[in-house]
Amino acid sequence: ILNTGKKTLSPTEAVKVAIEVGHRHLDGAYFCENEKEVGRAIQEKIADGMVKREGNILPRNGKLVFWSFSRLGMVPSALEKSLKSLQFDYIDLYIIHTPLSLKVKRSSVLTLQNPCPHSSPFALRQDYTWPKDENGKLIFDVVDLRQTWEAMEACKDAGLVKSIGVSNFNIRQLEMILNKPGLKYKPVLNQVECHPYLNQSKLLAFCKSKHILLEAYCNLKNGSPVLLEDPVLGAIAKKYNRSPVLVALRYQLQRGVVVLFKTYTRKRIEENFQVFDFQLSEEDMKTIDGMNLNRSYVRTEP
């Protein structure tokens, strides 16, 4: 959900500011409905010479790849739609947004007359909406995630993506992919909710053992209790003369976790980049480890 208040930046401006500050890993998702704006911002910064497409900027699109689409052979078509919006020939990293499947009505699917050679003959209607029952709840389906992964591998073989990964996968689901007969490419990354109240220590250890990067979203998630108001985090922040936000982000980096944050204000984009200007002691890292409550703020299961 985008904040369109007067003190915030548009998606295009936010991405341009982030690039100007030094950020090179850009995270996005189809359901955010701002792929065109993000792509426009990147293209403008390439045009003015600030960055280059090759080896200098990493646009990553966390397209919502439902397993139902895989059953219909629609993953390539979904990716191509995002590529068109972003104005790119390929994406550096493409991930399965969630290990959940939604029902797709046949009436929502179009059969293409002249599909691309490496694409699918199926595509979603432009007026497609998420399937819901009479109570307004999403209608879920069951599809083997290994089928989806094979479709992701095909996208990589076609040169549409450089790397492929997953999101919101637990250890069992990762093992299902890793142990799949005929596996061509293993996930390079698993993006999950991760913060001091949910430090994902077991999942992190597993991913490291398999050489899979763990990427954290909702690092600063507000809920009950409020992470950034925790007195333990506040005391450590005061010790380093930093904000609780920077301490929470720095904690993840020192654990070997890739950090994502979302903001639409220039001041916060600039402030968050200061996370590289200090280092937490081993003692303080252990103290923050002790804050874990196994508390999730995000529901990823039906």
Secondary structure, 3 states (H helix, E strand, C coil): CCCCCCCCCCHHHHHHHHHHHCCCEEEECHHHCCHHHHHHHHHHHHHCCCCCHHHHCEEEECCCCCHHHHHCCCHHHHHHHHHHHHCCCCEEEEEECCCCEECCCHHHEEECCCCCCCCCCEEECCCCCCCECCCCCECEECCCHHHHHHHHHHHHHCCCEEEEEEECCCHHHHHHHHCCCCCCCCCCEEEEECECCECCHHHHHHHHHCCCEEEEECCCCCCCCCHHHCHHHHHHHHHHCCCHHHHHHHHHHHCCCEECCCCCCHHHHHHHHHHHHCCCCHHHHHHHHCCCCCCCCCCCCC
